[in-house]
Amino acid sequence: MKEFFRFISEKLIDYFTYTDKFLWLLIISINTLSLLLIASMQRAGDYNYLKTQVIALSIGFVGAIIISCIDYKFLEKLWWAAGIFGLALIALVFVFGIRVEGTDDMAWINIGGYSLQPSEIVKICFIITLSVHLSYLVKNNKINSFKNICLLLIHAAIPIGLIHYQGDDGTALIFALIFAIMTFAAGVQIRYFLVTILTVLLCAPFVWTNVLNEDQRSRFLVLLDLDENAKSVYGWQQYQGKLSIAAGGYKGEGLFKGQRVSYAIVPEQENDFIFTVAGEELGFIGCCLILALFLFILLRIFYKSASARDEFGQNLCIGVFALILSQVSVNLGMVLGFLPVVGVTLPFFSAGGTSVMVLMLCMGIVQSVHIYSSEERLIIKNRDRKQLSK
């Protein structure tokens, strides 16, 4: 028994020696602030969002620690399993998909009385498979051939297209942004991005007329205030959200004291528009604190990508970086009225068990890249292998 506890204590000391403690501190801080906002917000209704968030966060935290203890190179060997698993999850939605209250898509499935959004889990699978794809092309100096650019586009088009057909265009947009950032960071030449942008601009009139429905077009029009729906119908959520943020002023009304929060004046304030809760109750200072936490987390992840021991580790970190950056940018753009409402959550803050659990698992992957990019940690790993073989 003494030997067992000695072994466990050595492993714990070993883990805390090589893990990125500052990144864990940032993650704990941002999740603590998130739970406070959710606890404050849920007084406006009867559903216990906090309980769901705590359970999902706990599962995600344990999962993150487990993943961080495993060499991330193991994921490279299982890229095919990640791809098959991701496609299977998307397929399940077409068979068992449900619409959750407050959403306008069929992107959820029900498991044991709890709703699960498979596309959130698919984000991890997509980052893993695309990381392997890009690593192979970079190693073989083939990343900028036209043939391989087309194959990369097909790689991204499969999940993006399937998720679009589920009606979840917000998540499809995030996948597209992850793909763009990861390929750019991997070294795809600018000319391909310029051609893509030009193609999108040329196709925009056709998409506006023949692809977007009236509801989607209205969400764009309210941004320009070209019709009367800006404050009464399609723009109501964004208009009320901006009023809530403005009501908080410089210091905010204080946690659990926001009047607009207590009456749930902003629709979906627990989800896509939780930043309005922060604006009203924590004010400008609180909003700046949230942005600072995101900035430090993004910079830390980017630094881990730069110090990774190989292309695969770099790509994994950039993928997580792109996931958080794209969701924060799109969500805040929605809330502040710069972008149409497309149903993108604010990472770590929006109430949603699947989302926060996946984000924590992503943090575990980043920690694994950090730990197993350390020469000292690799020496210990090889030593343990030799001891086990004996």
N, C-alpha and C positions, 0 to 999 in steps of 0.2 A: 504493500500500500504506500509506503514511504517513497519507493522508487517511482510509483505512478504519479504521485503529487509532485515529485521532483521533476519528472519529465514534463508535466503540464506547466509548471512554473517556468521552466527553461524555455518552453515554446512561447509562453506569453511574453516573457522578457525579450525573446528573439523577435516576436512580432512587433511589439511596441518600439523596439530599437530601429527597425527598418521601415515601418509604415510612415506615411506622411501625416504627422500629427496635426500640422497646421490645416491641411485640407479637411481632416476629420472635424477639427474645431469649427471651421467654416460651415460644414454640412450640419453639424449639431446646432449651430447658431441659427441658421436659416430655417431649419425644421422647427425649432422652438418658437421662433417668431410666427411661423406658419400656423402652428397649433393654437397659439394665442389668438390670432385673427379668426380662425375657424370657430374657436370657443366663443368668441364675442359675436360672430355673425349668426350662429345657430340659434341664438335666443329669439330670432325672428320667426322661427318655425318649430315644428314638432320633431323633425327627423334629427337623429343624433349623428351628425357628420363627424364629430370629433372622435367618437368611438371607432368608426370605420377607418378614419385616417390613422389613428394610433395603432390599430391592428396591422394595417397595411405597412405602415412605417416600421413597425417592429419586425415584421417578416422580412421586409426589404433590408433592414439594418443587419439582421443575422445573415441573410443571404449575401450581403456585400462583404461581410467579414470572411465568410467561407470562400467566396470567389477570390478575394484578395490574397488568400493563403495558397491559392493554386496558381502555378505558372501560367500566364496568359497564353503562352505558346500552345497550351492544350486546346484552346479555342480554335487555333489555326488548323489543327488536325481534324476538328469536328465541324468545319465550315459547311460540309454537305448536309450534316444533320440539322444545323441551324437553318439552312435554306429550306429543307423539306418541312421542318417544324413550322417555320414561318408561313409557308404556303398552305399548310394544313389548317393553321389557325384562321387564315383569311377565308379558306373554303368553308369552315364551320359557320362563319357568319352568314354565308349565302343560304345555309340550310336551317340554322337555328337562330338567326339574327332577330333581335328585338329592338324596339325604339324606347329609349329611356326618356322619362318625363323631362322636358326642358331642352331636348335635342330634336333635330329634324332629319336624322339619318338612322339607318338600320345597321349600326356598327357595333352592337353589343350582343352578348349572349348571357344567359342566366345560368349560374352554377350554384346550387344549394341555397337559393334565395338571394344570392349576391350577384350583381351585374358586373361583368368583366368586359373590358374593351381589348380584344385581341390585337388590334393595330398598334397598341402601345408596346406590347411584347415583341411584335414584329420589328419594331425599331431596332432593338438589340440584334435580332437576327440579321437585319439588313446591314447594320454597321459591321458585323463580323464578316459576312460574305463579301461585302464591298471592300473591306480592308484586305482580305485575302486576294481578291481580284486585282486591286491596285498594287499590292506588294509584288505579285507575280510579274505584272507589266513593268514595274520600275526596275526590278532585279534583272529583267531580260532586255531592258532598254527598248520596250515596244509601246510605251504608253501613248505616244503621239502619232501612231499610225492610224490612218482613217478607218481601217478595218476594226481595230481595237476600240476606237472611240465609239463606233457603232455598237460593238458588243457591250460596252459600258452603258450606253443608252438603253439597250434592251434589258440589261441587268436592273436598271432603275425603273424602266417603264412597266415591268411586270407587277411589282407591288403597288406602284402609283396608280396604274390603270385599274387594278382590282379594287383598291380602296376607293377610287373615284366612283366606281359602279355601285359601291355600298352607300354612296351619297355623302361620304365624309371628305369633302374637298379640303377642309382645313388641315387634316392629317396628311392628305396627299401632297399639299403644299409644303409641309414640313419635310416629308421625304425628299421632295425635289430640292429643297434648300440644303439638306444634309448631303445629298449627292453632289450638288454644285460646289459646296465648300470643301468636301473631301477630295474631289477630283482636282480642284484648283490647287489645294495644298500638296497633292501628290505630284504636281508638275505638268498637268494638261495645259497646253499652250493657249494663250489668250485668244487667238484667232477662232478657236472653236466656240468659246463663250460669246464672242462678238457675232458669229454666225447664228448662234442660238437666239441671242437677243433680237437680232434683225428678223429672224423667222417668226418669233413671237409677235413682234410689232406688226409684221405683214399679215399675220393670221388673226390679229385682234378684232378687226371689223367682222370677220366671218364668225368668230367665236361669240362676239357680242350679240349678233343677230340670230345665229342658228344653234348655239350650244347653251348659252346662259338662259335660264328661264326668267320670268318677270320678277320674281322675288329676288333673284341674284342680281339682276340689273338695278333694282331699286336700292339694294344695299350699297352699290357704287354711287348712285345718283345722290343719295343723302349726304355723302361726303362733300359734294359740291353745292348742296342745298338748292337743287334745281327744281324741286317740287315741294308740295305741302306735307309730304310724309316725313320730312326731316325731324320734326319734333312730336309727331302724333302717332306714326305707325312704325316704319322701318328704322327710323333714327331715334326712337324713344329710349332704347336701352343706352345708347351712347350719350344722348343728351342728358339723361338722368345721372349717368355715371360721371360725367364732367361736373355736374352740379354738386355731387357728393364729394368729389375731390376738392372742389373749390370751397365747399363748406368747412373743410378741415383747417383751412388757413395755414399758418406757419407751424403751429405746434399741435394741431389736431384737437378734437374734443375729448380724447382719452379713450383707452380700451374699455369696452362695455358701456360707453356713454354716447355713442353716435345715434342721434335720433332717426336719421334716414336709414341707418343700418337696422335699427330695431323694428322698423316698419317694412323692411325689405322693399323699399321703393325702387331700387335698381334690380331688374330681373336677373336671375342667375348670379347673384352676388357671391354665392358660395363657390362658384366655378370659374367661368371665363372672366368675370368682372370682380374678382376678389381684391384687385388692386384698388378699387373704389373704397373698399372697407378700410384699407390702409390709409388712403388719402384723407378720409373723413376723421378717423379716430387717431391716427398718428401724425397727420399733417405733412407738410413739406419735408420736415426733418425725417420723419419715419419713412417716407418714400425714398429719400436720398439714401437712407440706411439700407433699404432693400436693394436698391440699385448698386450700392457699394459692395454688398455681399455677393451679388451676382458677378460683379466685375472681378472681385478677388478670386472667386471660384473659377471663372473662365480663364483668368490669367494663370492660375495655378495648374489647371488642366493643360493649357497650352504649353507651359513650361515642362510638364511631364512628357508631352509629345516630343519636345526638343531633346530631352535627355533619355529617350527610350533607346534600347539597345539594337533595335532593328526597324525596318519599314512597317512591319505588321503592328508593332506596338505604337509607333507614331500614328498610323492610320486609325487605330482604335481610339486613341486619345482625341484625335481631331474629330472623329465621328461623334464622340460624347460632347466635345466642345461645340460642334455644329448643331447638335440636338438642342442643347440648352440655349445657345445664342439665337437660333432661329425662332424657338418658341417664345422666348422673352421679347424679341423684337416684334414678332407678329402680334402677340397678346397685347403689349403696351400700345402698339399702333392701333389696334381695335379699340381699346379702352379710351384712348385719347382722341379718337376720331380721325386718325390719319389713314386708316385702312378699314375696309368693310369687315363686318362681323362674320367670321368664318369658323368659329368654334374651336379655337386653339387655347389650351389652358396655360396658366402661368406656372412654370416648373416649381415644384416643392410647395407652392402656396394653394393652388386650386384644390378644392375638395375632390378627391378621386383616388380610390385605393390602388387601381392598376397603375396609374401614372406615377405616384410617389414610390411605389414598390419598384417599378422599372428604373426610375432615376437612381434609386439607391443601389440597385444592381450595377448600373453603369458606373457609379462611384467606386464600387468594388473592383470593376475591371481596370479603372484608372489606377487604383491603389496597387493592383497586381502588376501593372506595367512599371510603376515606381519601384516596388519591392524587388522584382526580378530583373530590373535593369541595374541593380546595385551589384558590383563585382563581389563585394563581401558576402552578399546574400547568396549569390550563385555558388561561391565556394562552400558555404554551409550546406546548401542543397546537395551538392555533389558528395560532400562528406556523409550526409545522412543516407544517401543512396548506397554508398559503400558499406556503411554499417548495417543497413537492412539486408544487403546481399550476403553478408557474412552470417 
